[in-house]
Amino acid sequence: MREFELRRGHFKTIGGSTGIKTFMKEVFGNVREEGGAFVSSYGALRSITVKVISPEKIAVETDTDPHVAMSVATETMKRYNRFMEYATGFTASERAKRLQQDAKKGKL
């Protein structure tokens, strides 16, 4: 699982765990709870598992199918990025910059 920081105060703004679960259902069409995590699937995502670690951090694990059509993969990535922006409060490029900074600091 990869951990993502949330923008300061964002967890409260989106309604906490309930907000994440609701938006997951809206974006991916389904969601279920398993062992304290939310699990869903859509298109090229065989599964996406999201666990709230704290109001400042979530953990996300994905299992993808590399053998889907390009159109399915593209739509899946759009939905994933939309969900992640909602959940973390950071855009894809902001998340990428944070990942690069973590790598430079040796946190990965």
C-alpha positions as CSV (number, residue, x, y, z in Angstrom):
1,M,0.0,0.0,0.0
2,R,1.2,3.5,-0.8
3,E,0.5,6.2,1.7
4,F,-0.7,9.6,0.7
5,E,-0.8,12.8,2.8
6,L,-4.0,14.8,2.8
7,R,-4.1,18.6,2.4
8,R,-4.3,20.2,5.9
9,G,-7.9,20.3,7.1
10,H,-9.1,18.4,4.0
11,F,-10.3,15.3,5.8
12,K,-12.8,17.3,7.8
13,T,-13.9,19.3,4.7
14,I,-14.9,16.1,2.8
15,G,-16.7,14.5,5.7
16,G,-14.1,12.1,6.9
17,S,-14.3,8.4,6.1
18,T,-17.9,8.6,5.2
19,G,-17.1,11.2,2.5
20,I,-14.4,9.0,1.0
21,K,-16.7,6.0,0.9
22,T,-19.5,8.0,-0.7
23,F,-17.3,9.5,-3.3
24,M,-15.7,6.2,-4.1
25,K,-19.1,4.8,-4.8
26,E,-19.9,7.8,-7.0
27,V,-16.7,7.5,-9.0
28,F,-16.3,3.7,-9.3
29,G,-20.0,2.7,-9.0
30,N,-19.4,0.3,-6.1
31,V,-17.8,0.1,-2.7
32,R,-17.7,-2.3,0.1
33,E,-16.0,-2.4,3.5
34,E,-13.4,-5.0,4.3
35,G,-11.2,-5.1,7.4
36,G,-11.5,-1.4,8.0
37,A,-10.8,-0.4,4.4
38,F,-13.0,0.5,1.4
39,V,-12.7,-1.7,-1.6
40,S,-13.9,-1.0,-5.1
41,S,-13.2,-1.9,-8.8
42,Y,-13.7,-0.2,-12.1
43,G,-12.4,-0.8,-15.7
44,A,-8.7,-1.6,-15.6
45,L,-8.7,-1.5,-11.7
46,R,-9.4,-5.0,-10.6
47,S,-9.4,-3.5,-7.2
48,I,-8.7,-0.3,-5.4
49,T,-8.4,-0.5,-1.6
50,V,-8.4,2.7,0.5
51,K,-7.7,2.7,4.2
52,V,-7.9,5.8,6.3
53,I,-4.8,5.9,8.6
54,S,-5.4,9.2,10.2
55,P,-7.0,12.6,9.4
56,E,-3.7,13.5,7.7
57,K,-3.0,10.2,5.7
58,I,-4.7,7.5,3.7
59,A,-3.2,4.3,2.2
60,V,-4.2,3.2,-1.3
61,E,-3.5,-0.1,-3.0
62,T,-4.4,-0.9,-6.6
63,D,-4.5,-4.1,-8.6
64,T,-4.6,-3.3,-12.4
65,D,-5.4,-5.4,-15.5
66,P,-2.8,-4.5,-18.1
67,H,-4.8,-6.3,-20.9
68,V,-7.7,-3.9,-21.2
69,A,-8.4,-1.7,-24.2
70,M,-6.7,1.8,-24.3
71,S,-10.1,3.5,-24.0
72,V,-10.9,1.6,-20.8
73,A,-7.4,2.3,-19.4
74,T,-7.8,6.0,-20.1
75,E,-11.2,6.3,-18.5
76,T,-10.0,4.3,-15.5
77,M,-7.0,6.7,-15.0
78,K,-9.3,9.7,-15.3
79,R,-11.6,8.3,-12.6
80,Y,-8.7,7.3,-10.4
81,N,-7.2,10.8,-10.6
82,R,-10.5,12.4,-9.9
83,F,-11.0,10.2,-6.8
84,M,-7.5,10.8,-5.5
85,E,-7.8,14.5,-5.9
86,Y,-11.0,14.5,-4.0
87,A,-9.6,12.2,-1.3
88,T,-6.3,13.9,-0.8
89,G,-7.0,17.5,-1.9
90,F,-4.0,17.4,-4.2
91,T,-4.0,17.2,-8.0
92,A,-2.1,14.5,-9.9
93,S,0.9,16.8,-10.5
94,E,1.0,17.9,-6.9
95,R,1.0,14.2,-5.8
96,A,3.8,13.5,-8.2
97,K,5.9,16.4,-6.8
98,R,5.3,15.1,-3.3
99,L,6.4,11.6,-4.4
100,Q,9.6,13.0,-6.0
101,Q,10.3,14.9,-2.8
102,D,9.8,11.8,-0.7
103,A,12.1,9.8,-3.0
104,K,14.8,12.4,-2.6
105,K,14.5,12.3,1.2
106,G,14.7,8.5,1.1
107,K,11.2,8.0,2.5
108,L,10.3,5.5,-0.2
